């Protein structure tokens, strides 16, 4: 089994923001046991910024991007140094893999990243994946490693995604505010009430809360990957997740999964704009599995190029799909609403081809 284990900032650092040696030792011990049992493990670890704060004398996390990038540059090697020591005690070799949204947003980079991770696993290496916070300013300001971990799980063909956090799993309400909140042991389907109960932000040192864990688990479910959200301090938590022993919240994979290409379009590509379509086009896309023709386009929002990803919006204002456009925004605005027979020479027949289209879950 290929297992992706994601551990958050709050679980690898202490109260003062320094690395928690005990937490890393525990994680690496469980990874070693999993490896000895024949499983391949990829670790997605947060903590570069948090690890760099004490080294530079910061008492709290700064807010400007330039300083955050500098802190990450100092903290990332410190994080890898400790992983090297902890895994080395079990005769395991870690390998650093730093990724950005570019690596998932461009197909050639996506495939290259997949080949690299596959080769590392073949060589017996434990890949330690993190966002490249030193250069990826958008990820520092808005991102977290939960979504990255879900995409990596799909990338390496994992069967299990373990999201380790500082709570026991997903609760019916925020247990910090509601003493009556109870643990949800299994999730089969997502709904608005469940996502609302997940709450918002995480800790001051981290960037993800339970909502981002659920978002990652949803991506995993559509990729056919079982996900477990559990407390990092739980004894043998990784092993319990692998063996199917009750721990945390289990999110079951969907019986019908998205293809690799459609999952890539839906979750790995950022949206560069929006196309608003009429009701007829919406029905054709959802029920007929057809391409989006220009005749059904009402308006174009944003400035994008051909092959960029855009959201498809119905007349009710709701996003229901996503796709790769066949032309840039300027061209699509010029031909919006035109029937195929009336298109000027050289214009693509479709705004979005059905092979480049995915209905969003």
N, C-alpha and C positions, 0 to 999 in steps of 0.2 A: 504494500500500500504506500502511495505517496501522500505525505501529510504536510500541510502548510500550517505552521504555528506562528501566530502573530501575538506579540506581547507589547503592551502599551507603555508609554512613558511613566505613568503612575505606578506601574508594576515592576519597573527596572530601576527606579530611583527612590532615594529616601526622602524624608520630610524636608531636608535642606536642599534637595535638588541634585545631590551627588549620587553616583551609581550605587545601587544596593547589591553588594557582593553576594549576600545570601540568596537573593532572588535569582541572580545569574547562575550561581552554583546549582541551585535546585533545578532550574530549567535545563541546564546542560546535562545534569545527571539523568533526567527523564528522557532527553534526546538520545543519550547513550544507550539507555535500556531499549528504547524504540528501535534504534539502529541494530542492536544485538538481536532483536526479534525479527529482523529482516525488512524493516520499514525504511523508506527513504524520507528524510525530513528537510524541509526548507523553512528557515526562520525569517520572519519579517519583524524587525525590531525597531521600535521608536527609541528616542532617548538621546539623539546626537546633540540637540540644542540643550537639553537638560544636563547632559554630561559636561558640556562646555562652560556652563554658567559658573560653577565654583572655581574652575581653573582661571577664569578671567576676573574673578572677584565680584561677580554680579550676585546680589541678594534676591533678585526677582527677575522674571523673564522680561526682556526689553520688548518694545513694540515696533520699532522701525526695522524694515526689511534688511537694510544693509548690516545692522548689528546682528540680527538673527542669523544671517548668512555667515558672518565671521565667527559667531559662537558655534554654529554647526560645524564649521571647518576645524575648529579646535576639538569639539566633542566627538566627532565621528571616529577618529583614530583611537581616542581613549576608550570608546565603546568597543571597537574591534579588538583592541589589546586585551580587554577583559574576557571577551568571548574566546579569543585565542588561548588564553591561559586556562579557562574553565573547560573548554572542549579538549584542549591538549592533555588535561589530566585523565581523559578517557581515550587517549590515542586517536582523537578525531581532529580533522583539519577543517577549519572554517575558511570560507571564501567570500570576500566582500563583493556585493552586487548593488550598485547605486543606480536607481531608475528615476526617470521623470515622466511627466505626461507625454512628452514627445515620443518616448519609447513605446507607448501604447497607442498613440494617436496616428502613427505612420506605419503602414503595414510592413514595410521592409524592416524597420527597427523592431517591430513587434516579433516578427519571425526570427530575427537575429537574437533577440533577448531569449526567446524560447530555446533556440539551439544552444546558447551559452549555458543556460540553466540545466538543460538536459545533459550536456557534457560534464558539467560539474558533478551532477548526481552519478553519472557513469563512473567517474573517477573516485567516488566515495567521499566527496567533499560535502560539508554542510554549508550550503549557501546562506549567507546572512544578508538579507535584502533590506534596503532602506530607501526612502526618497532621497534624491540628491539635493538636500536642502541648501547646499552651498550655492547652487545656481538656480534652483527652481523656486523663484519668489512666490509664484501663485500657490504652490503647495504649502509653503510656510505660512502664508497669510490665511488660507482657507482650507487647506487639505488636512488629511490625517492618513495613517497607514492602514486603516481598516479596509477602505476601498482598494488600496494597492494590494493588500493581502488576498482579497477575493479575486482580483484580476490575475495575480500570480498563481493562485490555485488553478484557475482555468488554463493559464499559460503552460503549466507543467503537467497538466492532466491529473491533478490530485483527486483523491477520493474523499479526503477529509480536510476541512478548514477548522482550526481551533483558534478562537479569538479569546485571548486571556486578558482579563481586565481586573478592576478592583472591587467588583460586585459579584454576587453568586450567580448571576444570569439575568434574564429578562423578567421583570416583575409586572404585576397588574397595575402598579402605580410606582412613583418614585419612592423607594423605601427610606430615603433621607427625609422625606416630608410626610409620608403616610405610614404609620406603624402597622396598619392593617394590610399593607401590600403583600401579596403572596407570589412565590416563584412560579413562573410558567415553565413547566418541564419540557413541553414539546410544542413546536409550531409547525403546522402543515400548510396553512394559508395565511397570507398577510392581509390585514384590513386596516382601515383608517384608525379604529379604536386602539389597535395594537401599537401602531406607530405613534399615536398621540401619547400613549402611556410610557413610551420609551424616554420622553423628556428631551432635554437639549444638551447643553455643554457638559464636558467632563471636568477634569481638574484644572487648576491654574497652570500646571506644568505641561499637561497634554493638550491636544487639540480636538480629540474625539470624545463623544459621549455615547450613551447607549443607542441613541438614534443612528449614529454612524455604524455601530455594530450591526444593528438590524439591517441597515442599507447594504452592508457588505454581505450579510447572510442571505439577503434577497438575491444579490448577484450570484452568489454561490449556488443557491437553489435553482436558478435558471440555467446554470452551467452543469447541473446534475451532480453537484458536490454537497455532501452532508456537512453541516456546520454545527459547531458546539461553542456556545458563549458561556464562559465559566470563570471563576475566581482563580487568579494566578497562584495564590497561596494554598489552594486546595491540594492536599497530599496526592501525589501521583495523578494529577489532573490530566496530563497529556496521555498517559497510559489508559486511564479510564475512558477518555474520549475515543481512543483507538479501539479499545476492546468493546465499546458499546455499553459500558457500565454507566449507570445513572449518575450524571454530574451536570450541573448547570442547566442550560436550556439547549435542547437539540432542535435544529431547524432542518426539516427533512427536505431532500431534493425533490424537484417537481418531476412527475413521470414523463412529461414532455419538455425536453430541454431545447434551448436555442442552439442553432448550429454555431460553429466556431466563428464564422464570418459575421453572423448576425449579432452574436454576443459582443464581438469586437466593436461593431457599429453602435450597439445600444449603450455600452458601458465604458468602452475604452476611448472612444472618440469624443472630444468635447464639441458642443454645438456652437456653430459660428453664426447662426441666424435662425429665422423662422419662415415657414411657408404656410399661409392661411388658405385652407381649401373650402369649397362649398360642400353641401351635404351629399351631393351625388358622388363627388370624388371620394369623400370619406367612406361611403358605402362600398364603392368599387375597391378601395384599398383594403378595407376590413373584411368584406364578405367575398369579394371576387378574386383576391390575390393578384390584382392587376398593378401595372405601373401607374405612377402619377403623371397624367397628361396635363399639358398647359391649359387646356380648356377649363379644368376644374380649379385652377389657381385664382384666388381672389387678390391677395396682397403678398408682397415680399418684404420681410423685415431683416435688416442687417446688411453687412457688407462682407460677402464671402466669395471664394473662388470655386471653380469647378473641382469636384471631388471632395469638397468640404462636407462635414456633417451638419445637417440642419434638423430642427424639430418641425414636425408636421402638426398643425393646429386646426381644429374644427371650428365651425362658425360659432360655437359656444365658448370659444376661447381656451379650451382644454387641449393640452398636448396629448396626442394619442399614438404618435409614431415618430420615427427618426429615420433619416436616410442620407445617402450621399448624392449630392446634386450633380447633374450632367453639364451644367454651365454656371457661370458666375452670376452674381446678383444683378448686374447691369443687364445682361442678356435676358435673364428670366423675367425681369420687370418689363422689358420690351415686348415679350411674347405672352405675358400672363393673360389668360382668358381666350387665347386664340385656339381655334380648332386645328387639328393636325394638318388638314389640307391648306390652311391659310398661313402656315409657318413660312418665314423667309428662308431662302436657300442657306444652308449651312447650320441652321438652328437644330439642336437635338430634338428628336421626336418626343422624348420624355423629359420631364423635369427631374424625376427620380425613377430609375428603373426598378422593377420589382425585385431583382437580385440584390439591390443595394438598399433594401427597405426592410424595416423591422417594426412590428407593432410592439409598443412598450408595455411591459408588465405593470 
